[in-house]
Amino acid sequence: MARRIAAGAAYGGGGIGLVGAAAVGLLVAEVQMAKRHVGNGHSPFPPSANGLYGRGYEGSALRLMMLGDSTAAGQGVHRSRQTPGALLASGLAAVAERPVELSIVALPGAQSDDLDRQVGLALEDPNQVPDVCVIMIGANDVTHRMPATRSVRHLSSAVRRLRTAGAEVVVGTCPDLGTIEPVQQPLRWLARRASRQLAAAQTIGVVEQGGRTVSLGDLLGPEFAENPRELFGPDNYHPSAEGYATAAMAVLPTVCATLGLWPAEEERPDASRREGFLPVARAAAEAASEAGTEVTAAMPTGPRGPWALLKRRRRRRLPTPDATPAPAAEPTP
């Protein structure tokens, strides 16, 4: 199914959905019920984390850009240092031993069709192209029933534009919405199926455009289950500070690897961790079912089409962000 969705996105198809039409009414009804039981989060706007991180290091600053939805923006936490952007910028600065300039254009509530606008902002100054862009997108596509082919088409286009401009791209694929505790069956099963299908299709589309993906999957499940009232917002289910740290630890090694900063021995597949070269569709399916798995392009052709490298990188402890972010602008509803 993921291969069909990705093919439809590439060749203009639009009729491949994530769930059957007969289930749509039930899905919408149970979403509304879940909202009534959970309530809204306490942070209507994410804290501003834009700024320079790793001020104690010398050298020119690396440019890190965050694109996507409320997860990329950090909605649901109260301090800028708890956002995934701040955590990634601080971690990247520590590994590179260089300052990192963080810019966030992600928008809470955004779906994949907003990526065109966000990429325009990221590439607005041709002399300041980001060194690496992290995109987290997909949850709102599922909850708003955006056709999967359209969702993947927008994401693939965004990755292509960024790569053409010279930026490295890492995509945190759609999280598993079936892990949300207040969501009841059969919505839980439908949400899990839709989320994983989209995540696998996103992986195929991103890898084909020269980006890398990291599956977020059910990484955030425990955090959602422990504190649901703090995590559910009007446009998405938002992680806690611990949830964002978990996601950032999963994404950081891949961000560093794209910039050639990860140890060389880590780039070789380790059979003991079940890493290796696989047809891209199979690698995408395996990644969607196991959170924290990286997929990157390996060979353009093979006996079963394009191949990819599947890795399960060792994570490193994240340092405490040391930036003094720019003051937050007055949010516009």
N, C-alpha and C positions, 0 to 999 in steps of 0.2 A: 504494500500500500504506500509506504514512504517513497518507493521508487516511482510509482505512478503519479503521486502528488508532485514530486520534483520534476518529472518529465512534463507534466501538465503546466507547471510554472514556467519551464524553459521554452516550451513550444506553443504557449498561448492557450492551453486548455483552462477551463474554469469550472467544470462541473463536478469535480471530485471533492466531496465533503468529508468531514471527519466523523460524523455520526449520521445515522439514518434519519430521514425527514420525519418519520413517525415518532422519533424520540425527542424532537425539538421542543414540542409543547411541554412534555414532562420535564425536560432539562431546564427550561425557563422557569417553570413553576417551582421546582425545587431550589433553584438559585435564589428566588425571591424569599422562599421560606428560610434558607440558610442565612440570608441577610437579616431577617427579622430576629433570628435567634442569636446572632453574633454581635451585631452593632458595629459602630464605626470606630476607627482608630483615633487617637488623641492628637495626631499631628497632621493637619490638613495640608501642610506644605513641607517638603523636605528641607532640612537645614542646608545652607549654602556651604559647600566644601571646596569651592574654587580657590586656588592659591598655589603657593610654592611649598613643596615638601622636601625635606632633606637639606635644609639651609646650611647645615654644617659641612656639607660636601662641596668640593671644588669642581670646576668644569661647567660646560654648558648644560643647560637643563634639558632633560628629555620631556617631550610633550605627550601627555596622556589625555585622551578624550573619552568620556562616557556618553553613550547613546542608548536610547531605548525607552523603557517605560518607568513606572514608579520604583521598580526594583533597582534599576540602574541609577535612579536619582537618589535613592535612599529614603523614600517615604516610610514613615512608621517609627523612626528614631528621633531623638530630641537633640543630639549633639552631632556636629559635623564630623567629628573624628570617628563616629560609629557608622558612617555611610560606607558603602563598598568602594566608592571612588577614593575616599581618604585612605582607607585601608590598603587598597592596591597601590596608590601613589607612594605611601610610606614604605610599603614592602619593596616596591620597585627601586626606590631610592637607596634602600639598604643593600639590595643585591648589586645594583649598578655602581654604588658609591658615587652617585651624582645626584644633583637636585632634580626634582620632577615637577613640572608645571601641569597642574590638573585643571581641566575645563570640563564642565558638565552641560550638555545640551539635551539630556534625557528629559522627558516630560511625563509626569504621572498621568495615567489613563491612556497613554499613547498606544496605538496599534501599529502594525508594521507599515501601514500606508503613510505614517508620519515620518518614517525614516528619510524620505526624500528631502523634506524640509530640514531635518537635523543634519544630514550630510552636507547640505548647502551651507549651513552655519559652520560646520567643521572645516570646510574647504574654502571659506569666505576669503581668507588671505592666502594666496598661493605661496607666500614666503614663510608661512607658519603652519605648514601641513603637519598634523600630528604624527609622531613617530609610531604610536600604536593606539588603536581604537578598540574599546571594549563595548560590545553591544549586548544588552539583555532585553529580550523581547519575546512575546508569544502568548503570555497568559491572557491578556485582554483580547487577543485574536480568538482564543477558544471561548471565553465567556461572552463575547459579542458575536460569535458564530461567523467570523470572517471566513470565506472559502479558503481552504488550505492552500490551493494553488496560487491564489492571489497573495496570501501571506508570504509564502516562500518566494514568489516573484519579486515582491518589494524588498525583502531581505537580501536576496541574491543581487539585485540591482545596486543596493547600498554598498555591499561588500565589493562589487566590481568597481564602483566609482572610487571608493577609498583606496583600493589596491592600485588602480590606475594612477591615482595621484601620488602614490609612493608610501602610503601608510600601511603598517601591518594591522591585521584585524583578527580579533578573538571574539567569538560569539558564545555567550552563555545561553544554551538552548532552553526552550520552554520548560518550566518546572512542572512537576507532576501534581496537578491540581486535585488528584484523587487522594492525596495525603491529608487534606484539610479535614479535621475531625468533625466539625459541625455538618459537613456535607454527608447526606445519608444515601443509602442505596435506593434506586439504581443509579442516581446521579454520580455517586462516587466511582462506579465502574466506568460509566460513560466519560467522566472527566479524565480518568486515568488513561483510558484508551485514546481519547482525543489528544491529550497532552503528549503522550509518547509517540503517536503517529506524527504529530507536528514536529516534535523534537528531532525525530529521525529524518524527516523530509528537510528540515532546516539544515541538518548536518550535510546531507547530500548537496544541497544548493550552495552552501557556504564553501565546502571543500572544492567544488567545481570552479569556484571563482577565486581560489587561492587563499582563502582564509582558514582559520582553525576554529574548532568548536570544543567546548567543554560542557558536558551534560550536567545540568543542575538537578534534574530528576527529583528524587525524594530527599535530597540533602537537607531541605528545610522542614521536612515533616515533623521531627521531634519538637522543633521550636513552635510550629503552628499548634501542635497538640497541647503543649504545656500552657500556652497563653493566648488562646484564640481571640479574646476580646481586644487585645492590643494589636492584633495582626490583620484584622479584616477591615478594609477601607471601602469607600463607595465605588472605587474603580478596580480594586485588586485585593489580594490577600498579601499583607505586608510582613516581612520577616522582623524578628526582634534583632537587637544588637548582636546577640550570639548567632542568630541565623545569618546575618550579613557577614559576620566574621568567618563562618563556615564556608559560605559561598566564595568569599574573597580568597581564602586559603586554597580552594580548589582551582581558582582561575589564575592566581599569581604565577605558578610555575610555567603555565603556558604563555602568559604575557612575557615573562623573562626569556623563555625559549625563542619566541619570535624575534627577539632583539639580540639573540646570540649570547645571552648572559647566563644560561643554565649550564652546569658542568657537562663537558663533552660526553662523558660516559653515560649520562642520563639520556642522551639522544638515541642510543642504541636500544632496540627492543629487548626486553627482559622476559624470557619465556616463563620464569618463575612467577611473574606477575600477570601472566596470560596476555602479554603484549605481542604484537606482530602485525604483518601485512595481510590485509583482507580486502575483498571487493568492497568498494565504498558503501554499497547498500547494506551489506552484512555488518560492516563496522558501525554504520549509523544505527542499525537496529540494536547491536550489543551496547553501544553507548547510551541509547535511550533507556535501556533497562538497568543500567548501573551508573549511578551518579558519580561525578568526578572524573569521568573518562574523557580523554582528549582524542580527537580525530583530526588528522592533517593529511593533505594530499601526498601520495607517494609516487605512483606511476600513472601516466595519463591513459595507458591502455594495458590490457591484460586479457587472459582467456575469458574473463567474465566482465569485461568493461573496465572502467577506471578502478584503481586500487588506492587504498589509504593505509596509513599507519595508525594503529590503535595503541594508545599508551595510558597507563595508570600511574601518573607521576607521584613521587613522594612529596608530601607537603611540608612547608617550613612554617615555623611560628612567625606570626606577623608582629612587627614592631609597633610601638605606640606612635600614632601620627604626631608629627612635631610641627605641622604647618600652622601659620596664622592666616586662615583663609580670609579672602576679601569679604567686607561686610555684605550681608545679604541685601539684595534690592527688595523694595516693597513688593510683595507678591501681587500679581494681578489675577483675580479670580477668572 
